[in-house]
């Protein structure tokens, strides 16, 4: 599921993908993961957003030298 985080991932859509009712899917998530499908998707999206993108300058920000401020901001 993590590879499709940009798709429609509401409980009804997820349930349809796996062939169960939305309520049954919610029960499975709560039983197995301790969270609702919405909580799982929200957490997975936040974790994916926090990962650096390969080859992207911001993904290597920790490798850049610190900036020095030469002028004061108003």
N, C-alpha and C positions, 0 to 999 in steps of 0.2 A: 504494500500500500504506500510505502514511503516514496516510491518512484512516481506516483501520480498525485502529488500534493497540490498541484494546481487545478486538478479536476474538481467536479462537483462531488463533494464528500459528505453531504448531509446523510443522516441515518437512513433515510428512505433509499437514496441512491446506492449507498454501501450495501444495504440489505438486498436490493435488487441484483447487485453484482454477484453476491454469493448465494442467492436463492433462498433467503429466509425472510421472515417478517422483520420490520424495524424493531418491534418490541423484543423479539427473540435475539436479534443482534445485540441490542442494549444489554440484555441479560447475560449473553456470552461475554461481552466486554467487561461487564462488572464482575462476573465470576472469575474470569481468567486474568484480567489486567487491573481490576480495582478502579476502573474509571469508565466513563461513558464514551461512546464513539466520538462525540464532539470534543471531549477533553483530550482524547488521544490525538485527534487530528490537529487540534490547536497546539498541543505540545510538540508534535512532529514538525509542524510548520515553523514554530519558533526555533526549534533546534536546527532545522535545515537553514533557516535564515541566518543563524549565528555562525554557520560554517563558512570559511573563506572559499571563494570561487577560484579554481585553479587558473593560474596565469593572470589573474586580475590584480592590479596594483594595490588595491585596498586589502586584498587577501594576504599581502606580504607587508602590511604596515609595520609589523613588529620588526622587520628587517631594515627599515628605513632609519637614517640618522635622525635624531631629535631636531625639531625646527627651533630656530632662535628668533625671537621677536626683535625686529630692528626699529619698529616705530610703535608708538603707543596708540592704542585705539581710543577714540573719543568716548 
